[in-house]
Amino acid sequence: MATTAKFSCLKAAQSSFVGRTQVKAQAAPKAAGRTTAVSVRAEDRPLFFPGAVAPSYLDGSLAGDFGWDPLGLGADETALKWYRQAELMHARWAMLGCVGILVQEVTNPDVFWYEAALPENLPSFVNDDFNLGSILAFEFLMMHYVEVRRWQDYKKPGSVNEDPIFSGNSVPNPETGYPGGIFDPMGFSKGDLKKAQYKEIINGRAAMFAFTGMTIQAQALGMGPIACAKEHMGSGGMSNIFSNLGKCVLPDSVVASGVVIPTPCLWP
């Protein structure tokens, strides 16, 4: 009986030990599986620098997210959403601005784009008696109205989809900042929306840099981007950012409809 009891105790202890070993052996592959999955995701995702570690809040869900936020501005989730909307608007305005500058220089090269809004380059009804303040006030009110509507859509997505004047007219607005409908005449939102969003933000970021460059060129040389490119190539590359450092051809101010507007140079 004593021998049988000892054997039973040994058997139970062995079973218990083996059982714990089996549990550990089963848990190990799960941990390894999780590590492998994270590694694969990190390798598949493009980042701003090879081997860079993106902040936890930049998880790749936003179009054009390469994990770049050295100042940590997006750490606040609410702020990050608003920064994305602000970036979208600046990107779209920059793309329109760049296209407008290039088209104007090709179709009407006699007018320098930076001076296109001066009275002498505007229609004849815009003269010294023209009330520039009224135009600015009207623009301010209209832009304020649009921005308030955009803020409402940001706070409560879809809340401003319907036309406030012509009720019954609305836009689908599949995502905040991407209204669709009449604002998507090419139907990009009906296809691969994520791919279209990526292309838009990448081109928009390039356009913001390009518009900044066009503005600095205009202030330093008094020429449009096409004329500057011709001068750069014609000089064998000698006319460049370094050779024109510190130049500024802008007057200290201009007078538009009786209003003196200072025109400082952004170029150092």
Number of C-alpha atoms within 10 A of each C-alpha: 6 7 8 9 10 11 12 12 12 12 12 12 12 12 12 12 12 12 12 12 12 12 11 11 11 11 11 11 11 11 10 10 11 10 11 12 11 11 11 10 10 15 12 9 12 16 18 13 11 8 10 13 13 19 14 9 14 16 12 15 9 13 16 18 19 18 20 16 14 9 7 11 11 19 14 10 11 10 12 16 14 15 14 16 18 12 15 19 14 16 22 17 15 22 20 14 16 18 12 13 19 17 12 17 18 11 9 11 14 9 14 17 22 16 14 13 11 13 18 12 13 12 8 8 9 16 15 13 9 14 14 15 11 10 10 11 11 11 12 12 11 12 12 12 12 12 12 12 15 18 15 14 18 18 13 11 16 18 12 17 16 14 11 10 7 8 8 10 10 17 18 14 18 15 14 15 16 17 17 19 16 11 11 13 9 10 12 14 21 11 9 9 15 15 13 13 17 15 13 18 19 14 14 22 18 14 22 20 12 17 20 14 14 22 19 21 22 23 22 21 15 19 22 22 22 15 14 18 15 12 16 15 12 11 11 9 13 13 16 16 14 8 10 14 11 11 15 19 12 16 11 10 11 16 12 18 16 13 12 10 11 11 12 12 18 11 15 9
